[in-house]
Amino acid sequence: MSDHDQATSIPGLRHGQLCYLQIPAADIAVSARFYERVLGWTIDPAESGFEAPGLIGQWVLDRPVAREAGMIGWIHVDDIADTLARAEREGGSVAQQPEDDGPRLLAAFTDPAGNLVGIVQHGPGAPPEQAPVANRPGAVRAIGNRTMPPSVVIPELVYEDIGDAIEWLCDKLGFAVRWRVGDHRAQLTLAGGTIFVADAARARSGPQSVMIRIGDVDAHHERARSRGAKIVAAPRDFPYGERQYAVEDPAGNQWDFSQSIFDVAPEAWGGTSGPALAAEAPPVTAAISVMLIVPDADAAVGWYTQALGARVLWDLGGVAGLELDGAPFFLHEVNPRNPSERAPAQAGATSARIELFAEDPDALLERALAAGATPGSPMTNHAMPWGTHRQGGFKDPFGHNWSVGDKSPLAAS
């Protein structure tokens, strides 16, 4: 059998398709983390290889960095401005601001090793439709989010120089900054009202843009879609605590609809809080959660998402917030400067147990064990004052004990 026949015999692989890529690196671990966080690539345990949609490859140390590549591979992204911002936050740099190229936007950044990487956003300045994030709670919950103001309608104004615009609006008109992201985007408030200001390169499409805060983005999106509205961005979750989608009206104006899905400070996603946000009353919460100390935060995030179906709320590198069926929990990597907080494997014991309530505890326990958890108590029916409670347990790879049971205790009275 020829090489060509062997290649085409692999399901889904076509002759002429780009399928394997080697990327020069100065530090493989640094490059692996960069591409994982910026482009969402899956990293092999040894962090020398990766898996991306339709593509696998590895980082290598024996090739020169491609600082001025002759052939550039353009990687599809859902939001080109957001990806450039992520690249900058993770140690890369913007090499080319977004430019129109027919039915797409093109931009480029350099990775931490200095390689030039092209990115492309398809469609008329908007991402294609995509499925909602897995494991996002289906029930609509009223959630406050420090990143978003109490305003319901939030217009967006575009300026060539954000710094000059902020100074003028605050000095001449009395606005105050709630938060700011570098020199390309900010949120200002005055007398209970709020506006976004954005530079021309990162502004949303359309002659005018306005954001509306609503309680259920998915239901609103379905209504608009079913009535033939032009959807320019399907619902998706953002690290600043919002689930959003966008519609373009007949005049070309863009309407962004946003639902708060968790509370997060601007500093958690790369912003800087301003005096207006600091002056606001802190959000009222009545919640208690758990922070799990783990030896490797990246490995723990990967395990809890794969084994338990947790959803990542935010990941700052070493510290991360996750959610299981609406219940948040947090991970913190071992800090050598704080010997009082150690992972269970270091301490040799654990004094706490995490209680996890699920619709199908048997399936969830089986999933955790299949992903490498150590069996604990077997799944058993327990007679309780409110009826039968089915519960079992496991120990995760980081030493924490979990009990998995049905939701009957949550409804007990």
N, C-alpha and C positions, 0 to 999 in steps of 0.2 A: 504493500500500500504506500502511495506517495505521501509526502508531507502535506500536500494540499488536501488529499483525501482524508488524512488523519484529522486535520484541522476542521474540515467541514462536517466530520462525523460527530463532533461535540455539539450537543443540543444548544441552539441559540447563537452559535458562533458562525459568522459568515466570512467568506473569502474577502480579504481586503479590509476587514474590521480591525481597528486598533484595540488590542486586548491585553498587552503587557507593557509595563513602563518602568524604567529605572530612573531614579531621581538622585542626582548628586547631593551629598549632605556633608556638612562639617561636623555635625553631631547628630547621629541617627535618632536618639531619643528626643532631642529638641525638634527635629523636623517631623517626627511621627506625631508628637503632641500638636504641633502647628496645624498639620493637615487634618488631624482628627477634629480639632476645635473649629477650624475655619470652614472646611468642606464636608465634615461629617464622615470621613472615611473610616472604615473599620480597621483597627490595627491588630496585627498578629501579636500573640502573647510576648514573643521575643522582641517586638517593636522594630523588626527589620523589614517587614513587609506590610502590605495593606490590601484591602479589597474595597473597590469603589463600584458604583453602578456600571456594569458591563466591562470592568477593567480590574486587573490585579497588577501588583508590582512590588518593588522594594526600593529602599534607600541604600545607596552605595557610597563608599568612601574613596574609591579608586578612579573616579571620573572627575574631570574639571567641572566647576560650576558653570551653568549656561546663563551668563549675565546678559548677553545680547543674542538670544537664540535666533537661528535662521528659520527653523520651523517651530512655530508655537502651537501647542495643543490647547485649544480653547475649551474650558471646562464649564458646563452649564451650571448656573446657580439660580435660585428662586428670586433673590433680591440682590442686585449687583452693588447697590450702595451699602447695604448692611454687610455684605461679604467683605468689601473693602475696609469697612470700619473694624470688623472682626480681625482681618489680617493685620491691621495696624496695632490693635490691642495685643495680639499674640506675638509681636516681634517682627512682623514683616513691614513693608513700606509700599505705598501706592506708586506705581510706575506710570500708569495711564488712567486718567479720569474717564468716566463713562462717556462713550461717543456713539451716536446713531450709526448703524450700519444696515440700512434697509429695515427688515422686520425684526431687528435685534439690537441690543446694546452691547458694546464691547468695552472692556477695561482690562487692566493688568496690574499685578503686584509682584514684588519680589519676596521670596520666602526667607526664613532666617539665614539660610546658607548663601543667598544671593541669586538663586535661580529666578528667571523671569517666567511668570505664570499668567496665561491669558484666561479671562473668565467672560462668559456670555450669558445674557439674560434674553430669552426668546419672547416673542410677542411684541405688541406695540407699547413698549415701556412698562410691561407688567408681566408677572410670572404666570405660567400656565397653572391650570387647576390641579390640585393635589388632594390626596385623602387626608382627613383630619388625623391629628397625632393619636397614635394608639394609646388606649388606657386613659384618655381624658374623660373625667367624670361626665356621664350623660345628663345628670340632673343639673338644672340651672341654679346657681347659687349666687346670692348677692354678696359680692366681695369688694372690699375697699382696697385701693392700690395707691401707695404714696406717689408713685410715678405719674398717676393721672389725677387731674384736679376734679372738684365736684361739678364743674361745668358740663353741661350736656352737649352743647354745640361749640366746636373749637375750630375756627378758621385757620388756614395756613397762609402766611405772607412770605414772599420770596424776595431776597435781597442779594445783591452782588457781594456785599461785605457784611457778614453777620455781626462782627465786632462793632462796626460803626452803627449798624441798625439798632443793636441792643443799647448802646450808649445813648443814641438819640431818643429812642422810645422811653427809656427810663428817665432820662434827664428832662426832656421836653414834655412828655405826656404823663409821667408818673408811674409807668409800669415797674414791676419788680420781677427779678428772675426767680423762677421756681427751680429749674435745672438747666444745665447746658452741656452739650457734647462738643468739645473742641471748638472749632471755628465754622461748624457746618449746620448746627441745629440747636434750638433752645425753646423753652416754654416760658412765657411771660404772663403775668396776671395783673389785673387792675379791677378794683371794685367788684370782686367776685367773678369776673369774666376772665377767660384765658385765650391766648393765641399761641400758635406755633410760628417760629420764624426759621427759615431754611435758606441755604445758599442755592444758587441756580442749578449747580451740578447735582444736588441731592434732592431737589424738590420733586414732589409727586407729579405725575403727568396731568395734562389738562390746563385750560386757561386759569381755572380757579380750583382750589381744593378745600374741603371742609370735612371735619371729623364729627361724627355723632356717636355718643356713648349710649349703648343699649344693653338690655339684660340677657339677650340670647342671640348671639351672632349667627349660629347655624340655622335657627328657624327663620331669621330675617333674610339670610342668604337664599334659603330655599324658596321663600316667597318671591324674592326679586328674580331668581333664576327661572322659576316656573312661569313668570309673567313676561319673560323675554327680555329682561334687562341685560345690558352688556356687562358681564362680570370681567373685571380686569385683574382681580386678585382673589383667589378662592380663600376660604377661611383657613387660617393657620395660627399657631401659637408663637409668640415672640418672647425673648428673654426678659423684656421689661414688664412682664406680667399681664399682657393683653392678648386676646384672640381677636383677629381683625380680618375683614375682607373689604373689597372695594368695587364700586360700580361707576361706570361712566355714563353720564346723562346725554341726551341728544345734542346738547350744545358742546360736548367735550369736557365738561366739568367733572372732576373726580370726587366721589363721595366715599369716605372711609368710615366704616362702622366698626366700633370697638367695644369689646366686653372684657371687663377685668376678671382674670382667672386666678391670680394670686397677688399678694402684696409684696412689693420689692422696692427698696430704696434705689435711687438713680446710680449710686456708687456700685451697686451689684452688677450692673450691665454696662458700665463704662462711662456713665454720666457724672456730673458734679452738682450737688444740691446748692441752690441759691438761697438768698435771705428770705424770699417769700415762702419757700417750703419749710425752712427752719422755724418761721413764725407761726405756721399752722399748728393746730392741735394734733398731737400724735393720734394715729388710728386706734380706735377702741377695739380690743380683742379680748376674747374669753377662751383662749386655747392654750393647751399645754402639749408639748411635743418632746421628742427625745433626740439627743445628739449622740451618735455612735462614733467612738474613737476607733479608727482603723489604721493598719500599718501602711496602706497604699490607697489613697483616695480614688485615683483613676481606676484601679482594679475593682474597688468596691462599687463605684458607680456602674461599671460595666456588669458586675455580677447581679446587683439588685435590679437593674433594668431588664437583664436577660432572664434571670431566674424567677423573679417575683412579678415582673411586668410593671415595675415602678416607672414613673415619668420624671425626667429631670426638669426641675423648675429653674435652677441656675447652677453654674459650675464655675468657681473662681480659681480652680487649681489648688487642691489641698483642702478646700472646703466646698461643700455642695449641698443643695437643697433638693429633695426628691418628694414625690407624692404617690401614695397608694390609695386609690379609690377616694380621693378627696382629703386624706389624712397626710399632713406633711411630716417628714422626718429629715434629719440632717446628718451629714458625715463630716468628720474632721480628722485629717491625717495626724498621726502622732507628732507632737512637737517636742524635740529633745530638750528644749528650754523649760518645759513644764512637766517635770517628772510625776506630778500628782495625777496626771491624766494619761493613762496607758491603755493600750488595746488589751483585751482579755488574754491573748496569747502571751503577752509580756508580763501581765500581772499574775498569771497562773490561775485566775478565777474570775467570775463575773457575778455581781450581786443583783443584776436586773434582768428581767425577761420582757421581751416585746410581745404584746398581744396583737395578733392580726386577725381581723374578722373578715370572712369572705363568703360570697354566695355559694361557692363550691370549694370547701376547704380540702376535700380529698384531692381534687385536681391540682390545687395550688401546692399542697405538700408534695405530691408526686413530681411536680415541675421543679421544685426546689431541690429535691433529692437527686433528680436526674442531672441537675446543674452542678452537683458536687457537694451539697449540704450533707451533714452527718445526721443520721436518724436520731430522733429523741423519743418522746412518748409516742406509741402507735396511735392511730386514729381510733377513738373510742367514743361511744355514746355515754354521756353522764346525765344522771337524773338530777334535775335542778328544780327549785321552787316554781319556776315559770314553765317547766317542761323539760325536753331533752336538749342537751347541748353537746354537739359533736366536736371533738377537739383532738389534735395531735401536736407534734412539735418537731423541731430540728435545730441544729446548731449550724450557723452559716460559716463559710470558710475563714471568717475573721474573728471567730470565737464567740459571737453573740447568740444567745438562746432566744428562739422564737416559738410561741404557741400559735397554732393556726386552728381557728374554729369557725363555726357558722355564726350568723349575726344575731342569734336569739338573745344574747345578753344585752345588746344595744336597745332592744325593744322591751326588756323586762321592766316591770313596775312594781 
